[in-house]
Structures are given as structure tokens and as C-alpha cells.
Amino acid sequence: MRTHGWSGSAPSTDEEAVARILDAAGKAIDARGAEFSISDVARTLGVTRQTVYRYFPSTDALLQASAQRAATGFLDRLADHLQGLTDPQEAVAEGIATALEWLPQDKHMGLLLMPARASEFSQTVTSDVALEFANSMLRRFDVDWAAQGFDDHDLDELAEHLLRIIQSFIIDPGRPPRRGPELRSYLRRWVGASVAVPTAAR
């Protein structure tokens, strides 16, 4: 790892370098939102853009890494919000609705969902990272999935289904968009049905 730059305090490992880049990216996103760039991050760190590119090949790669880092806090807040919802249909409907409401307001994760980035997000919505996010979300619900008849395979498929629903609402929220109670009623009726009896489709 190169040791020059870094405002006179070079990281001792690549892992430390990545962590410092992500810290700087977080500050840049907080300050500039969608306008943040590799140049902002490099300037904060006292390095060249090429140094940042050694670890993240593009702004989108850095953005996705920042979003992944922010996912833990997002999932913690969502789990707190859904605490006490033990019915799978209610939990999934409320989880999707809340995620749709929160994601655009989250500068770190929401940047992935802005209209200018819709195509990039749609291409990665079922990536390993995205599926891991959805699986983590489902497993933090207060639902006893095993008692409801769900095994790991069911939850993997449900995570994919959840992502595809979120994707469709992000790309086209409807005309006019459903919000609040109307959105939740729609999700309970149509998405809730998909988690009613997981073994029925086998």
C-alpha cells in the first residue's frame, strides 16, 4: 500500500484505508448528497483521486459500499419500528411500506434509489449484497418464521420477492403514488397473500 498523502497520516493497512475512505464518503454524502464525488472524498483525505480509485473503481462502487455500511443502522431502526408484529403478512407489508418511506430520506442508502440511478439499482436489486440485506431484514422481524412453516429456502425466496416489489415501487410508485394507509392496505392484500401459506406452492 502506498504511504504518501493522507494528510501526513497514512493508514497502516488496506482495511484501514478503506475504512477512512468510507468515513470521508459518509461526510461527503451528508454535506453534498447526490452531488458528492470521488474528488470530494480525495480532498477530505488529502490524497489524489487515483488513490481512492485503487480501492473503489467508481463513484457508484463507493456509493454502494457506503450504503452497505449504513445498512446495519437502517435495519436496526426498522426492527425497532416493527417490534411486536408477529403476523408475517402484517410484518412484511409494514416492512416494505416503511422501507419505501425511509429509503428516499436516507442520504446514504437513498442515493441508490434516485431517478438518475434507477437503472443501476434495478440491475443490482437481486445482487448478493441486496439479497443479504433483505434476508437480514426478514430475520430481524418479530415473526417466528419456523412456526409459520418457513424454512431457509422459503426465506431466501421471500427476500428476493420483497426486493422485486421494492424495485417496482421505486421505478414506478403509481399514478398517483400510494402512500400511508392506502399503501399498507394494498401490500397487506396482495403481498400478504404471498406469505400466508409458504408450503402451499410446493
N, C-alpha and C positions, 0 to 999 in steps of 0.2 A: 504494500500500500504506500502511495506517495505521502511524504510528510510535510511538504511545503504548503504555505497558505494556512487556511483555517484560523485566521486572525492570530497567528502565533502560537496556537494551542492545538496541535494536530492530534486526532484520535489515535489510540494505540492499536485498535483492531478494526477490521471492516465492519463488524457488528456495531461498534461504537459510532463509526462514520455514518452508517445507515440510520441509527437512532437520532443522531444530531441532524441529519438531513430531514428526517420526518418531523422533528421538533420545529425546525425552521419552516418547513412546509406548512405545519399547523398554524404558525404565527402568520404566515403569508396569506393563508386562506381566511383566517379570522379578520385580517386587515383589508384584503382586497377581493375576497370571494372569487367569483368566476374569472376575474382579471389577473389572478396570480400566475406567475410564470417561473420557469427554471431560473431566469435571471434574478428574480426576487430572492429566491432561496440561496443562490450562489452569493449574492451580495450580503445577505444576512450572515452567512458563514465565513465570508472572507476568502472564498475560493472562486475558481473560474467555473463557467457553465460546464466545461468539459469534465471537470472533477465530478460534478453532480451526475452527468450523463454516464459516468463509469458505473454508477450504482443503479440508476434509473434511466432507461434509454429514451424516455419521452415524458412530457408533462402528464399525459394520461396514465402512464405507468406509475408515476409518483402520486398522482391523484388517487388511483386505486389502492395503492399501499397505504395512503393516509386514511382512506375510507375504511379499509380493513382494520387499521389500528383503532379507529374510532368506534368500530362495531361493538366492542365489548361494553362500552358505556351506554350505547344505544340499546343493546339487548337488556342490560340491567334495568334501565328505565322502563322498557316495555314490560319486562317481567313484573316489576313493581305495579305497573298500571293494571296488569291482568290478574294480579293476585286474587285468589278466591274464585275465579271462573274455572269450574271443574268440568263443565259440559263441553265436549270437544267442538260441537257446532258453534256454540257461543264464543268459545275461546278463539277459534280460527277466524270467525267473522270479525270479532273485535280486534284481533291481532292485525289482520290485513288492513282494516279501516284505520287503525291508529298509525300503522306504519306509513300508509299513504298520506296521512295528515302530517306526520312528523318529518318524513324524509325531505320534502322540499324546504323545510325550515332549518335543516341541519346543514350548515355550510360545508362540512367535511364530506358527508355522505351524499347530501343533496346535489352537489355539483355533478355527480354522475347522472342525475335524472333531469337535468335541464334540457329544454328542447334541442339545443345545439349539440347535445351529446346523446340524444335518444338512440341514434343508430349504434353508437359504441356500446351503450348499455344493453340494447336488445341483443347484441351479439355475444355478450358475456353474462346474460342473466342466468344461464344454467351452467356457468363455469364451476370448477371445483370450489373456488372461493365463495361464490354466491350460494351454492348448494350447502356448503358448510355453515354459512350464515343462517340459512333457512332452517337447517336441521337443529342448530343451536337454539334458534328461536322457539321451535316446536317443543324441544326438550326442556325449556325453561317455563313452559306453561304449567299451571297447577292441575293439569289433566293426568289421570292415571291411564296412560295410553295402553299398557298391557291389559289392565282390567277392562278396557273398552274394546279389546280384541285386536289391537295394533301391534305388529311386530316391527323389527328394524326395517324390513323391506317396505312395509306399508308407510312408515315414516319417511323413508327416502323418497318414495313416490309422492307422498303428500307435500314434502318440501319442494319438489320440482313443480308440482301443480300450483302451490302457493306462489312461487316465483313467477310462473307464467301469468297468473292472474294479476299480480302486481305490475308486471311488464305491460299488460294490455291496458290497465288503467292509467299508467304513466304516459304511454304513447297516445292514447285517446281516452280521456276521462269521461267522455259522453257529451251530449248536446241536449240540454245543459248538463254540466257535471253533477253527479250525485254527491251529496255531502251529508254529514251528520247522521241523523236518524234514518234518512232515506237510503243512504249508502249502506248502513248497517242492516237495515231490513232486506235490502237486495242481496247482500252477502249471506245473511242467515238463510234466506230462502233457497238460493241457487248454489252457493258454495258450501253451505252447511250440509246440504244433501250428500255431498261427496265424502263426508266423514261420518255419516250416520251408521253404516254397516260396512266396515272395511273388507270383511271376508266375503261379502255377497258377490263381488266382482270376480272372485277366483273360480 
